[in-house]
Amino acid sequence: MKRSLPFAGVLMLAPASIALAQAASKAVSRADFVKSVDTRFNAMDTNHDGVVTRAELAAELQKELDSARALMTQKLRQQFQQLDTNKDGQLSFAEFSALTGGIRSAETPEQKLQQLDTNHDGKISAEEYRAPELAKFNKVDANHDGVVTSAEMQAASRK
């Protein structure tokens, strides 16, 4: 006697997510959605007895896993080949580190000077440096009591 898994539980999740993912780019009628779910079920029911057994489900999951592994291997191989600039089949540290693109400042010193030097004398005074930071503090200090509480920090981070 075959033991079957409940159709409404385990089997509805996979086809529904696949059908909904396919439908993300266009409208899908309920009838088309049900047809997609039924097609998936019928594909898993390899002996066509109207139920999907644990063995049939395991085979389907293995097939999906194998497909995902093959796709991941293909993508990794492509990325490796892009990084392996000298095509020797190995990644040097220089080739690997090129992936990061390096770290650089978001602003040049000239841009930062222009932003902070409010009196345009070519120098940044302590007051000029402090002003934008105090503006940030004042914005977070919602009740303007001169103290920023953790609740005010959390509220500011949600904005």
C-alpha positions as CSV (number, residue, x, y, z in Angstrom):
1,M,0.0,0.0,0.0
2,K,1.4,3.4,-1.0
3,R,1.5,6.2,1.6
4,S,0.6,9.5,0.0
5,L,1.3,13.0,1.3
6,P,-1.6,15.5,1.7
7,F,-2.1,17.4,-1.5
8,A,-3.3,20.6,0.2
9,G,-0.2,20.8,2.4
10,V,3.2,20.1,0.9
11,L,2.4,19.8,-2.7
12,M,0.4,23.1,-3.0
13,L,3.4,25.2,-1.9
14,A,5.8,24.5,-4.6
15,P,3.5,24.7,-7.6
16,A,1.8,27.8,-6.2
17,S,5.1,29.7,-5.8
18,I,6.3,28.7,-9.2
19,A,3.0,29.7,-10.9
20,L,2.9,33.0,-9.0
21,A,6.5,33.7,-9.9
22,Q,5.7,33.1,-13.6
23,A,2.6,35.3,-13.2
24,A,4.6,38.2,-11.7
25,S,5.0,39.8,-15.2
26,K,1.4,39.4,-16.4
27,A,-2.1,38.8,-15.1
28,V,-3.2,35.2,-14.6
29,S,-6.7,33.9,-14.3
30,R,-7.7,31.4,-11.6
31,A,-8.3,28.8,-14.3
32,D,-4.8,29.2,-15.7
33,F,-3.3,29.1,-12.2
34,V,-5.2,25.9,-11.4
35,K,-4.0,24.4,-14.7
36,S,-0.4,25.2,-13.8
37,V,-0.8,23.6,-10.4
38,D,-2.4,20.5,-11.9
39,T,0.3,20.2,-14.6
40,R,2.9,20.3,-11.9
41,F,1.1,17.7,-9.8
42,N,0.7,15.4,-12.8
43,A,4.4,15.7,-13.6
44,M,5.2,14.6,-10.0
45,D,2.7,11.7,-10.2
46,T,5.0,9.6,-12.4
47,N,2.8,6.4,-12.2
48,H,-0.4,8.4,-12.8
49,D,-2.4,6.9,-10.0
50,G,-3.8,10.2,-8.8
51,V,-1.6,10.6,-5.7
52,V,2.0,11.7,-5.1
53,T,3.9,9.4,-2.9
54,R,6.8,10.2,-0.7
55,A,9.1,8.6,-3.2
56,E,7.6,10.6,-6.1
57,L,8.0,13.8,-4.1
58,A,11.5,12.9,-3.2
59,A,12.4,12.3,-6.8
60,E,10.9,15.7,-7.8
61,L,12.7,17.5,-5.1
62,Q,16.0,15.8,-6.1
63,K,15.4,16.8,-9.7
64,E,14.8,20.5,-8.7
65,L,17.9,20.4,-6.5
66,D,20.0,19.0,-9.3
67,S,18.7,21.7,-11.7
68,A,19.5,24.4,-9.1
69,R,23.0,23.1,-8.6
70,A,23.6,22.9,-12.3
71,L,22.5,26.5,-12.8
72,M,24.5,27.7,-9.8
73,T,27.6,25.9,-11.1
74,Q,27.2,27.4,-14.5
75,K,26.9,30.9,-13.0
76,L,29.9,30.4,-10.8
77,R,31.9,29.1,-13.7
78,Q,31.0,32.2,-15.7
79,Q,32.0,34.5,-12.8
80,F,35.2,32.6,-12.3
81,Q,36.1,33.0,-16.0
82,Q,35.5,36.7,-15.8
83,L,37.7,37.1,-12.8
84,D,40.5,34.8,-14.2
85,T,41.8,37.6,-16.4
86,N,45.0,35.8,-17.3
87,K,43.0,32.6,-18.2
88,D,45.3,30.2,-16.2
89,G,42.4,28.5,-14.4
90,Q,43.4,29.9,-11.1
91,L,42.6,33.1,-9.3
92,S,45.4,35.2,-7.9
93,F,44.8,37.5,-5.0
94,A,44.9,40.4,-7.4
95,E,42.3,38.9,-9.7
96,F,40.0,38.0,-6.7
97,S,40.4,41.4,-5.1
98,A,39.4,43.1,-8.3
99,L,35.9,41.9,-7.5
100,T,35.6,44.5,-4.7
101,G,36.4,47.4,-7.0
102,G,38.4,49.0,-4.3
103,I,37.4,51.4,-1.6
104,R,37.3,55.1,-2.3
105,S,35.8,58.2,-0.8
106,A,32.3,59.3,-1.8
107,E,33.6,62.9,-2.0
108,T,36.8,64.7,-2.9
109,P,38.4,67.0,-0.4
110,E,37.4,69.9,-2.6
111,Q,33.7,68.8,-2.4
112,K,33.8,68.4,1.3
113,L,35.6,71.7,1.8
114,Q,32.9,73.4,-0.3
115,Q,30.2,71.8,1.7
116,L,31.6,72.7,5.2
117,D,33.3,76.0,4.5
118,T,30.2,78.2,4.9
119,N,32.2,81.5,4.9
120,H,34.2,80.5,1.9
121,D,37.6,81.4,3.3
122,G,39.2,78.1,2.2
123,K,39.3,76.7,5.7
124,I,37.0,74.9,8.0
125,S,36.6,76.3,11.5
126,A,35.4,74.2,14.5
127,E,32.1,76.0,14.3
128,E,31.7,75.2,10.6
129,Y,32.5,71.6,11.2
130,R,30.2,71.4,14.2
131,A,27.1,73.0,12.5
132,P,25.9,70.2,10.3
133,E,26.5,67.6,13.1
134,L,24.5,69.7,15.5
135,A,21.8,70.0,12.9
136,K,21.6,66.2,12.8
137,F,21.5,66.0,16.6
138,N,18.7,68.6,16.8
139,K,16.7,66.8,14.2
140,V,16.8,63.5,16.2
141,D,16.2,65.3,19.5
142,A,12.4,65.4,18.9
143,N,11.4,67.0,22.2
144,H,14.3,69.5,22.0
145,D,15.5,68.8,25.6
146,G,19.1,68.6,24.6
147,V,19.2,64.8,25.2
148,V,18.8,62.2,22.5
149,T,17.2,59.1,24.0
150,S,17.3,55.6,22.5
151,A,13.6,56.0,21.6
152,E,14.3,59.2,19.7
153,M,17.2,57.4,17.8
154,Q,14.9,54.5,16.9
155,A,12.2,56.9,15.7
156,A,14.7,58.9,13.6
157,S,16.0,55.7,12.0
158,R,12.5,54.7,10.9
159,K,12.1,58.0,9.0
